[in-house]
Amino acid sequence: MSRINTNVQSLIAQRNLRNNNQTLATSLERLSTGLRINRGGDDPAGLIASENLRAEKTALGSAISNAERAQQVVNIAEGGLQEVSGLLNELEGLVTTTANDAGLSEEEKQANQLQVDSILQTIDRVAGATSFQGNRLLNGNLDYSVESVNAEVSDFQVNGAKLGFGDTREVEVLVTQSAQVAGFLLSFGGALDLGAASDTFVIEIGGALGSRELSFASGTTLDSIRDAINTFSDVTGVEATVSATGVILNSTEFGSSESVSVKVVDDGNIATANTGIYNLSSTDTNVANTTIASTFANASNPVTDEGQDVGAVINGITAVTDGTSASINTDFLSVVVDLNSGGSAPNAQNLGAIDAFTITGGGADFQLAGFVDIAGKVSLGIGNVAARSIGRTTDSAGTVYNLADLGAGKSLNLVDGDLDTAQKAVRGAISEISTLRGRLGSFQQNTIGATIRSLGVSLENTTAAESAIRDTDFARESAELTRGQILVSAATSTLSIANSQPQNVLSLLG
């Protein structure tokens, strides 16, 4: 059948040429852009997936930049703390040198005090000047804001706390075991009653710091025994108080690392009625229990008692404890809480729940994950390291001092102040600064360093996934290009033949 009005073969050839041209154009576009997906029509589902992966890549890159910025912030803070640490070591030397009282003139002490004043001023200046882009790092700006501190909390430190926008966090402590001092009751029934006036009662008192041997004559009063023991409290770690029937020995601090030991070198033929060494009550260390631990005659080998650490759970996490101090360190909350003596005895905490305090804000927040939520945030607290804020210590009378009290004219000055307490303040400050530096170092190494490495791997894998979906496979597209070129040429030739075919009708018209 021959027609000239409608050339169906030409229409077929045109359609195939059009399709082949479109295929060729797609191959050329993919090869020239390097992308398999250039618009939604190329692969709708693939476009959605690749755009999501692109967003994740951008967020991961920003998180890596955040981590590197956090590293820089901590480096600057560490630099300031390193200088403060060196100044504190100089203070330690000055205190020890000035304690050599008989070997120093008044002028030398005054000169040492001038150095102390200069060091304290420099510490305050470093604390106020260490900054990153104008944000002060060591003056307390990066510390946490806390309110509603319970009366049973004597001290606390918030090292880290993740808070949502506008949120607060309650710190709740469940005390399951009271902290205890070590101790015994030395029951004498009154003043010492030895076998003869020439006899002596020789006893060795030991504690966590050391021991001392003491001798007492017949008739020595309980007050005199107490005073003799307390003379050496700084070197033994044991203090004495008088009870109705004897002398109570207690360790000067709380906890399982504290101890009190009693060894009787010579009992002096002491009267045996109601005398001996008694353990103290487990609920009140001001009271002896009724069971004797040892008679004086049988105490030639030391009788020893150890203290007890507080037991606590903080916000549902079993705390690590030391003496009266309890701490937890989790991803969402890192705190140290020191509990007052609040129980029935001066050295026992109330058992039960305590609403310790409320964290209302503050701290240094770093976004170290691609997703902006509380789980991807890392929080760090850096307290004030000015002289008035570090080196908190207490003297034998219970007065609280800090490093700033070493200044001229203050209670711990080097000219006429209490050098024993001054050294405690300096060593306390050294411990605080070194602990803070260690915490920042751990944050750099274990948090920032690990985060950067982990984010780097995630970025690589996310990029690979996005590339697999969106990028052009050049080997495949090159083959498609060659195929398209051949098909276009073939279709063009076919269209030419189809267009010339109707001319054959002319042969029928003669």
C-alpha positions as CSV (number, residue, x, y, z in Angstrom):
1,M,0.0,0.0,0.0
2,S,1.4,3.4,-1.1
3,R,0.3,6.7,0.4
4,I,1.7,10.2,0.1
5,N,-0.5,12.2,2.5
6,T,0.7,10.4,5.6
7,N,4.3,9.1,5.8
8,V,4.0,6.7,8.8
9,Q,7.6,5.5,8.3
10,S,8.8,9.1,8.5
11,L,6.9,9.7,11.7
12,I,8.4,6.5,13.2
13,A,11.8,7.6,12.2
14,Q,11.3,11.1,13.6
15,R,10.1,9.7,17.0
16,N,13.1,7.5,17.3
17,L,15.5,10.2,16.3
18,R,13.9,12.5,18.9
19,N,14.3,9.9,21.6
20,N,17.8,9.1,20.6
21,N,18.7,12.8,20.6
22,Q,17.3,13.1,24.1
23,T,19.3,10.1,25.3
24,L,22.4,11.6,23.7
25,A,21.8,15.0,25.3
26,T,21.3,13.3,28.7
27,S,24.6,11.5,28.3
28,L,26.4,14.6,27.3
29,E,25.0,16.5,30.3
30,R,26.0,13.8,32.7
31,L,29.5,13.6,31.3
32,S,30.0,17.4,31.2
33,T,28.6,18.0,34.8
34,G,29.9,14.8,36.4
35,L,26.5,14.3,38.0
36,R,24.0,11.5,37.2
37,I,21.2,13.6,38.9
38,N,21.0,17.2,37.6
39,R,17.3,17.7,38.3
40,G,14.5,16.0,40.0
41,G,13.3,14.3,36.8
42,D,16.6,12.4,36.5
43,D,15.8,10.4,39.7
44,P,13.3,11.8,42.2
45,A,14.1,9.4,45.0
46,G,17.8,9.7,44.4
47,L,17.6,13.5,44.5
48,I,15.9,13.4,47.9
49,A,18.5,11.0,49.3
50,S,21.4,12.9,47.9
51,E,20.2,16.3,49.1
52,N,19.7,14.8,52.6
53,L,23.3,13.4,52.5
54,R,24.6,16.8,51.2
55,A,23.0,18.5,54.3
56,E,24.6,15.9,56.6
57,K,28.0,16.5,54.9
58,T,27.7,20.2,55.5
59,A,26.7,19.7,59.1
60,L,29.5,17.2,59.7
61,G,32.0,19.7,58.2
62,S,30.8,22.4,60.5
63,A,31.0,20.1,63.5
64,I,34.6,19.3,62.7
65,S,35.3,23.1,62.5
66,N,33.5,23.5,65.9
67,A,35.7,20.8,67.4
68,E,38.8,22.4,66.1
69,R,37.6,25.8,67.5
70,A,37.0,24.1,70.9
71,Q,40.5,22.8,70.8
72,Q,41.8,26.3,70.3
73,V,39.7,27.7,73.2
74,V,41.0,25.0,75.5
75,N,44.5,25.6,74.4
76,I,44.3,29.2,75.4
77,A,42.8,28.3,78.7
78,E,45.5,25.8,79.3
79,G,48.1,28.4,78.6
80,G,46.8,30.7,81.3
81,L,46.5,27.8,83.8
82,Q,50.1,26.8,83.1
83,E,51.3,30.2,84.0
84,V,49.1,30.2,87.2
85,S,50.6,26.8,88.1
86,G,54.1,28.1,87.8
87,L,53.2,31.1,90.0
88,L,51.7,28.8,92.7
89,N,54.9,26.7,92.7
90,E,56.9,29.9,93.4
91,L,54.4,30.6,96.3
92,E,55.1,27.2,97.7
93,G,58.8,27.9,97.8
94,L,58.3,31.4,99.4
95,V,56.1,30.0,102.2
96,T,58.6,27.2,102.9
97,T,61.6,29.6,102.9
98,T,59.9,32.1,105.2
99,A,59.0,29.3,107.7
100,N,62.7,29.2,108.4
101,D,62.0,31.9,111.0
102,A,65.3,31.9,112.9
103,G,67.4,32.2,109.7
104,L,65.6,35.2,108.2
105,S,65.7,38.8,109.1
106,E,62.5,40.9,109.2
107,E,63.6,42.6,105.9
108,E,63.9,39.3,104.1
109,K,60.4,38.3,105.3
110,Q,59.1,41.7,104.0
111,A,60.8,41.1,100.7
112,N,59.3,37.6,100.4
113,Q,55.9,39.2,101.2
114,L,56.3,41.6,98.3
115,Q,56.9,38.7,96.0
116,V,53.8,37.0,97.3
117,D,51.7,40.2,96.7
118,S,53.1,40.4,93.2
119,I,52.3,36.8,92.5
120,L,48.7,37.1,93.8
121,Q,48.2,40.2,91.6
122,T,49.6,38.3,88.6
123,I,47.3,35.4,89.2
124,D,44.3,37.7,89.3
125,R,45.5,39.4,86.1
126,V,45.9,36.1,84.2
127,A,42.5,35.0,85.4
128,G,41.0,38.2,84.1
129,A,43.0,38.6,80.9
130,T,42.9,35.0,79.4
131,S,40.3,35.2,76.7
132,F,39.2,34.0,73.3
133,Q,37.7,36.6,71.0
134,G,37.0,38.8,74.0
135,N,35.3,36.0,76.0
136,R,37.1,35.6,79.3
137,L,37.9,32.0,80.0
138,L,39.3,31.9,83.6
139,N,37.4,34.5,85.5
140,G,34.3,32.5,86.1
141,N,32.4,33.4,83.0
142,L,32.4,29.7,81.9
143,D,31.4,28.4,85.4
144,Y,27.9,27.2,86.0
145,S,25.2,29.2,87.7
146,V,23.7,27.5,90.8
147,E,20.9,28.3,93.2
148,S,19.0,26.8,96.1
149,V,22.0,25.1,97.7
150,N,21.0,22.8,100.5
151,A,22.4,23.5,104.0
152,E,23.8,20.0,104.1
153,V,26.0,20.7,101.1
154,S,29.3,22.2,102.4
155,D,30.9,22.5,99.0
156,F,30.3,21.5,95.4
157,Q,31.8,21.8,91.9
158,V,29.9,21.4,88.6
159,N,32.4,20.2,85.9
160,G,29.8,19.7,83.2
161,A,26.0,19.8,82.7
162,K,24.0,19.5,79.5
163,L,21.0,21.8,79.6
164,G,18.4,22.4,77.0
165,F,17.4,25.9,75.9
166,G,16.0,27.6,79.0
167,D,16.2,24.4,81.1
168,T,17.5,23.8,84.6
169,R,18.8,20.7,86.2
170,E,18.2,19.5,89.7
171,V,21.0,17.7,91.5
172,E,19.6,15.2,93.9
173,V,21.7,13.2,96.3
174,L,20.5,10.0,98.0
175,V,22.7,9.3,101.0
176,T,22.8,5.6,101.7
177,Q,25.7,5.5,104.2
178,S,27.1,8.2,106.5
179,A,30.7,9.1,106.4
180,Q,32.6,8.2,109.6
181,V,35.9,9.1,111.2
182,A,38.0,6.3,112.7
183,G,38.3,6.2,116.5
184,F,38.4,4.6,119.9
185,L,37.5,5.4,123.5
186,L,40.4,5.1,125.9
187,S,38.6,4.4,129.1
188,F,40.5,5.3,132.3
189,G,37.6,5.7,134.7
190,G,39.0,9.1,135.6
191,A,42.5,10.4,136.2
192,L,45.3,7.8,135.6
193,D,45.5,5.3,138.4
194,L,48.7,3.4,138.0
195,G,50.2,0.7,140.3
196,A,52.8,3.0,141.8
197,A,53.8,6.6,141.7
198,S,56.9,5.6,139.8
199,D,55.0,3.8,137.1
200,T,54.3,5.3,133.7
201,F,51.6,4.7,131.1
202,V,53.3,4.6,127.7
203,I,51.0,4.6,124.7
204,E,51.6,5.0,120.9
205,I,48.9,6.8,119.0
206,G,48.9,6.4,115.2
207,G,46.9,7.9,112.4
208,A,46.9,8.4,108.7
209,L,49.8,10.9,108.9
210,G,52.1,9.2,111.4
211,S,52.4,8.1,115.0
212,R,53.7,9.4,118.4
213,E,54.7,7.7,121.6
214,L,53.4,9.4,124.7
215,S,54.2,8.8,128.4
216,F,51.9,9.7,131.4
217,A,52.5,9.5,135.1
218,S,50.0,8.3,137.6
219,G,47.4,10.9,138.4
220,T,47.5,12.6,135.0
221,T,44.1,14.1,134.3
222,L,42.0,13.4,131.2
223,D,42.4,17.0,130.1
224,S,46.2,16.7,130.2
225,I,46.1,13.4,128.2
226,R,43.8,15.1,125.6
227,D,46.1,18.1,125.3
228,A,49.2,16.0,124.9
229,I,47.6,14.0,122.1
230,N,46.3,17.1,120.4
231,T,49.8,18.7,120.4
232,F,50.7,16.2,117.7
233,S,47.5,16.1,115.7
234,D,49.2,17.7,112.7
235,V,51.7,14.9,112.5
236,T,49.4,12.0,113.5
237,G,46.0,12.9,112.0
238,V,44.4,12.1,115.3
239,E,42.6,14.4,117.7
240,A,41.3,13.8,121.2
241,T,38.3,15.0,123.2
242,V,37.4,14.2,126.8
243,S,34.4,12.1,127.7
244,A,32.9,11.2,131.1
245,T,35.2,8.2,131.6
246,G,38.1,8.7,129.3
247,V,39.5,10.2,126.1
248,I,37.9,9.8,122.7
249,L,40.3,9.5,119.8
250,N,39.1,10.5,116.3
251,S,40.8,10.8,113.0
252,T,40.9,14.4,111.9
253,E,39.3,13.6,108.5
254,F,36.5,11.3,107.3
255,G,36.7,8.3,105.1
256,S,38.2,4.8,104.6
257,S,41.7,6.2,104.1
258,E,41.7,7.5,107.7
259,S,42.7,5.3,110.6
260,V,43.4,5.4,114.3
261,S,45.7,2.9,116.0
262,V,46.5,2.4,119.7
263,K,49.4,0.5,121.0
264,V,50.2,0.2,124.7
265,V,53.9,0.0,125.2
266,D,53.6,-0.1,129.0
267,D,50.3,-0.2,130.9
268,G,51.9,1.0,134.1
269,N,49.9,-1.6,136.1
270,I,46.8,0.5,135.5
271,A,43.8,-0.4,137.5
272,T,41.7,-2.8,135.4
273,A,38.1,-1.8,136.5
274,N,36.3,-0.2,133.6
275,T,39.5,0.5,131.7
276,G,40.6,-0.4,128.2
277,I,40.1,0.4,124.6
278,Y,36.5,0.5,123.3
279,N,35.1,0.9,119.8
280,L,32.8,3.8,119.1
281,S,29.2,3.5,118.2
282,S,28.5,3.0,114.5
283,T,25.8,5.7,114.6
284,D,27.5,8.2,117.0
285,T,31.3,8.4,117.3
286,N,30.9,10.5,120.4
287,V,29.6,7.4,122.2
288,A,31.4,4.1,122.9
289,N,29.7,0.8,122.4
290,T,29.5,-1.6,125.3
291,T,31.9,-4.2,123.9
292,I,35.6,-3.7,124.8
293,A,38.0,-3.9,121.9
294,S,41.1,-4.7,124.1
295,T,42.3,-4.2,127.6
296,F,45.4,-2.1,128.0
297,A,47.4,-5.1,129.0
298,N,46.4,-6.9,125.7
299,A,47.1,-3.9,123.5
300,S,50.8,-4.5,123.0
301,N,49.9,-5.1,119.3
302,P,48.2,-2.1,117.8
303,V,44.4,-2.0,117.8
304,T,43.3,-0.3,114.6
305,D,40.0,1.3,113.4
306,E,39.3,2.7,110.0
307,G,36.9,5.4,108.9
308,Q,34.1,5.1,106.4
309,D,33.3,6.9,103.2
310,V,29.9,8.3,102.6
311,G,27.6,6.3,100.4
312,A,25.6,8.2,97.8
313,V,23.5,8.1,94.6
314,I,23.4,11.3,92.6
315,N,20.6,11.7,90.0
316,G,20.2,7.9,89.9
317,I,23.9,7.2,89.4
318,T,26.0,5.4,92.1
319,A,28.6,8.0,93.1
320,V,32.3,7.5,93.6
321,T,32.9,8.6,97.2
322,D,35.9,9.7,99.3
323,G,35.3,10.8,102.9
324,T,32.3,13.2,102.7
325,S,32.7,13.8,99.0
326,A,30.6,12.1,96.3
327,S,31.0,12.6,92.6
328,I,29.6,11.3,89.3
329,N,30.9,11.9,85.8
330,T,28.4,11.1,83.0
331,D,27.8,12.5,79.6
332,F,25.0,14.7,80.9
333,L,26.2,15.6,84.4
334,S,29.6,15.8,86.1
335,V,29.5,17.1,89.7
336,V,31.4,16.8,93.0
337,V,29.3,17.3,96.1
338,D,30.8,17.5,99.6
339,L,28.2,16.9,102.4
340,N,28.1,18.6,105.8
341,S,28.0,16.7,109.0
342,G,24.3,16.7,109.4
343,G,23.3,13.6,111.3
344,S,22.7,12.8,114.9
345,A,26.4,13.0,115.6
346,P,28.8,15.7,114.3
347,N,30.4,13.1,112.0
348,A,27.5,11.5,110.3
349,Q,25.3,12.6,107.4
350,N,21.6,12.3,107.5
351,L,20.5,9.3,105.5
352,G,17.9,9.8,102.8
353,A,17.3,12.1,99.9
354,I,18.7,15.7,99.6
355,D,17.8,18.3,97.0
356,A,21.4,19.4,96.8
357,F,21.1,22.4,94.4
358,T,19.8,23.5,91.0
359,I,21.9,24.3,88.0
360,T,20.3,27.2,86.1
361,G,22.8,27.8,83.3
362,G,26.3,28.7,82.4
363,G,29.2,26.6,81.3
364,A,30.9,26.3,78.0
365,D,28.8,24.5,75.3
366,F,30.4,23.1,72.2
367,Q,28.3,21.6,69.4
368,L,30.4,18.6,68.3
369,A,27.8,16.7,66.3
370,G,26.0,17.3,63.0
371,F,22.6,17.2,64.6
372,V,21.9,20.1,66.9
373,D,20.4,18.5,69.9
374,I,21.4,18.0,73.6
375,A,23.0,14.7,72.7
376,G,25.4,16.3,70.2
377,K,26.4,19.0,72.7
378,V,29.4,18.8,75.0
379,S,29.4,21.0,78.1
380,L,32.4,22.0,80.2
381,G,32.7,24.2,83.3
382,I,35.8,26.3,84.0
383,G,35.7,28.1,87.4
384,N,37.3,31.3,88.5
385,V,41.0,30.9,89.2
386,A,41.5,34.3,90.8
387,A,43.3,34.2,94.1
388,R,40.1,34.8,96.1
389,S,38.5,31.7,94.5
390,I,41.1,29.0,95.0
391,G,43.0,27.5,97.8
392,R,40.0,27.2,100.2
393,T,41.2,25.7,103.5
394,T,40.2,25.6,107.1
395,D,42.5,26.1,110.2
396,S,42.2,24.2,113.5
397,A,39.6,26.7,114.7
398,G,37.3,26.2,111.7
399,T,38.1,29.5,110.1
400,V,37.9,29.4,106.3
401,Y,40.7,31.0,104.2
402,N,41.7,31.2,100.6
403,L,44.8,32.0,98.6
404,A,44.1,35.7,98.7
405,D,44.6,35.6,102.5
406,L,48.4,35.3,101.9
407,G,48.4,39.0,100.9
408,A,50.1,41.7,103.0
409,G,48.2,42.5,106.3
410,K,46.0,39.4,106.0
411,S,45.8,36.4,108.3
412,L,48.1,34.1,106.3
413,N,50.8,36.7,105.3
414,L,54.4,35.6,105.5
415,V,55.6,38.2,108.0
416,D,53.4,37.4,111.0
417,G,50.7,35.1,109.7
418,D,49.8,31.4,110.1
419,L,52.3,29.8,107.8
420,D,51.0,26.2,108.4
421,T,47.6,27.2,107.1
422,A,49.2,29.4,104.4
423,Q,50.9,26.3,103.0
424,K,47.7,24.3,103.1
425,A,46.0,27.1,101.1
426,V,48.8,27.1,98.5
427,R,48.8,23.3,98.2
428,G,45.1,23.3,97.9
429,A,45.3,25.9,95.1
430,I,48.0,23.8,93.3
431,S,45.7,20.7,93.6
432,E,42.7,22.7,92.2
433,I,44.7,24.1,89.2
434,S,46.4,20.8,88.4
435,T,43.0,19.0,88.6
436,L,41.5,21.6,86.2
437,R,44.3,21.3,83.8
438,G,44.0,17.5,83.9
439,R,40.3,17.8,83.2
440,L,40.9,20.2,80.3
441,G,43.6,17.9,78.9
442,S,41.2,14.9,79.1
443,F,38.6,17.0,77.3
444,Q,41.1,17.7,74.5
445,Q,42.4,14.2,74.1
446,N,39.4,12.0,74.8
447,T,36.5,14.3,73.7
448,I,37.7,16.7,71.1
449,G,40.4,14.4,69.6
450,A,38.1,11.4,69.4
451,T,35.3,13.5,68.1
452,I,37.3,15.0,65.2
453,R,38.5,11.5,64.2
454,S,35.0,10.1,64.4
455,L,33.5,13.0,62.5
456,G,36.2,12.7,59.8
457,V,35.2,9.0,59.2
458,S,31.5,9.9,59.1
459,L,32.2,12.7,56.6
460,E,34.1,10.3,54.4
461,N,31.4,7.7,54.5
462,T,28.6,10.2,54.0
463,T,30.4,11.7,51.0
464,A,30.9,8.2,49.5
465,A,27.2,7.5,49.9
466,E,26.2,10.8,48.3
467,S,28.6,10.2,45.5
468,A,27.3,6.7,44.8
469,I,23.8,8.1,44.4
470,R,24.5,11.4,42.5
471,D,27.8,11.3,40.7
472,T,28.2,10.1,37.1
473,D,29.6,6.7,36.3
474,F,31.8,7.8,33.4
475,A,32.5,4.3,32.1
476,R,28.8,3.6,31.8
477,E,27.9,7.1,30.4
478,S,30.7,6.9,27.9
479,A,29.2,3.7,26.6
480,E,25.7,5.3,26.5
481,L,27.2,8.3,24.6
482,T,28.7,6.0,21.9
483,R,25.4,4.1,21.7
484,G,23.4,7.4,21.5
485,Q,25.7,8.7,18.7
486,I,25.3,5.6,16.6
487,L,21.5,5.5,17.1
488,V,21.2,9.2,16.2
489,S,23.2,8.6,13.0
490,A,21.1,5.5,12.2
491,A,17.8,7.3,12.9
492,T,18.9,10.3,10.7
493,S,19.7,7.9,7.8
494,T,16.4,6.1,8.3
495,L,14.5,9.3,8.4
496,S,16.1,10.3,5.1
497,I,15.0,7.0,3.5
498,A,11.5,7.3,4.9
499,N,11.1,10.8,3.5
500,S,12.2,9.8,0.0
501,Q,10.0,6.7,-0.1
502,P,6.7,8.5,-1.2
503,Q,8.5,9.6,-4.4
504,N,8.1,6.0,-5.7
505,V,4.4,6.8,-6.2
506,L,5.4,8.9,-9.3
507,S,6.3,5.7,-11.1
508,L,2.7,4.6,-10.9
509,L,1.5,7.8,-12.6
510,G,3.5,7.0,-15.8
